[in-house]
Amino acid sequence: MQLVSRSTQASTQPSSPLPSVNQPGTAPSERIVVFIDGANLFYAAMQLGVEIDYTRLLHCLTKGRSLIRAYFYTGVDRANEKQQRFLLWMRHNGYRVIAKDLIQYPDGSKKADLNIEMAVDMLTLSEHCDTIVLLSGTGDLTYAVNHVSYRGVQVEVVSLPTMVSESLINVCDRFTDLTKLRSEIEKLRPS
């Protein structure tokens, strides 16, 4: 397997079907795709005692880089109107929401496993970006992250150290403790 840099690939392959992220006449910037595990971020925010400002979160994660797309994966309760309004807001504010109905288990817990969807989207979008930012901690994504990195894509994982698999940290290029981003992503309260 030959590893090819993103700049070399761009010149040898037909143009991407995704919209151009750079203005004509400007130098190309790093292209990123953001993948957010909604449940992981929800529980991390609870541990931190913060309410996430999703607009500020996107600005914090991109840091001046060109955003190709931001995905938000979540389980949904169709009867929860507050959640439905939140997801509609997310769709209208730069996020592509990937949702699955919650399944209730015999012990009363509810879950919607979206790891396969996230892995497939990572593999697909890795063809069109330089960096993937992953807000998740599940070790189930380790193999997909490792494969994406073999394609020459940088992978940044953002989570709490107590909520991230060691195997995921071992295969990513950069791990960021979500605690260090708290002041940049917390919803600001009016004075």
N, C-alpha and C positions, 0 to 999 in steps of 0.2 A: 504494500500500500504506500503510495507516494503522498506525502503531505504537501499541500500547495497553499501558499499564503492567500489571503482574501483578495489582495490587490491583483495577484496573478489570475485567480479564478475569475474575477470580474471582467478582465479583458479577454478571456478565452471562451466565456459562455455567453449565450444570448442574454439580452437585458431581462431583468427580473419583472414578473408581472405585478410586483408590489409597486406602489407609487414612489416616485423619486423623493428622497428626503433632503437632498441638497439643492440649493438654488444654483442655476446656471452661472458659471464663472467663479464659483467659490470652491475652495479646497474641500475634498470629501472629508467628512468627520466619521468618527467611530459610530457604527450602526448597532443599536441594541434592541433586544426584545426582552420584555419583562414578563415573568411568569409568577403569579401569586397564588399560593395555596391559601384560600380564604379561611379555612378552619384553623390552620397553623397560625396565621396572622391574628385571627380573632383571639385565640388562647394566649398568644404571646402578648398582645395588647392588654389582656386581663391581668397577666402576670406583672406587667409593667405598670398597671394602673393608669393607662392612658386611653384616650379616644383618638383613633387615627384620622388624620386629615388626608384623604386619598389624593387630593390635588398636590399637596405638599410632598406626599410620599413619592409620587411620580417625578416631581422636580428633583427631589433628593436622589433618587435612584439613577436618573439620567445624567445629572451633573454636566449639562451642556452638550451631551452627546446626542446624536440623532435617533429618536425613538421610531422604530419601525412599527411596533405594536405592543400593547400591554394586555395581558390576559389575566382574568380573575376567575379562579375555579372554586365552585362552592356547591354544597348541598342545599336544596331549597325545600321549604315547607310552603306549598302553594297557598295555604290558608293564612299565612303570616303576612298581613298587609304591609307592616313596617319593613320587613325584609324585601318584599316586592318593590316598594318605593325606593329603597336603597339600591337594589340591583338596576332599576330603571335609571336612577341618577348615575350609576357607574357607567352604564351603556352610553349615556348622553355626555359623559365627561372623559372620554378617551380610553375606556376599558372595553375589551371584548369579553363578555361574561359567558363562561362555560358552566352550565348548571345541570345538576342531576337531582331528581327527587330523593329525599332522605328515605332510607329504609329503616324501619324499626325492628330491632332484634328482640329475642325473647326476654333478655335481661332489662328491657326498657330503653336501652341506649339507641340513639339514632345516628346513622352515618351514610354518607354517599362517597364512595371511593372513586376519585377522579385521577388517580396516578397514571393509568393507561392513557387517558386523554392528554394529560400533561406531557407524558413521555413522547407520544406520537407528535404532538405539536412542537415540542422541542426539536425533535429530529427533522421535521419538515421545515421549520423556520430557520434552522441552523444554516441552511443553504443561502439565506438572505441577510445574514448579520455577522458582525464581528465578535459581539459579546452577548451572552445570555445572563440576565440577572434573575436568580431563582430565590423567591421568598418561600422557603419550605425547609423542613428538616427531615423528611422521610427518607430512610435508607432505600426504600423501594425505587427511588429515582437514580440511584448510584450508577447502575449499568448504562442508563440513557445519558447521564451527564458525562460519564467516561467516554462513551461513543462520540458524543458531540465534540469533546475536547480533541479526540483523534482527528476530527475534521478541521482542526485549526481554530476552533471557536473558543474564546476565553469564557469561562463560567465563573460567575460570582454568586456565592450563596450568602443569603442574609437571613439570620434567625437568632434565636436565643441559644447560647451554648447548652442550656439544659434541655432544649427541644430539638436538637439536631443530631443526626446519626454521625458517628465518627467516620463511617465509610464514605458518607457524602462529603465531609470535610476533606478527607484524604484524596478525593479525585477532583475537587474543584480547584480553580486557580487562585481564588481569593475568598476568604470567609470574613464576613462583617458581622459583629455582634450588634444586634438590633438595639440594644441598650445605648450604644454610642450614637445612634441616630435619633434618639428620643426627642430631643429639642427641635430637630428638623422636621419631624413627621407628626408631632402632637398637634391636635386641633387647638387653635388659639382661642382663648375666651376673651370676649369683649371686656374692656376695663370699666 
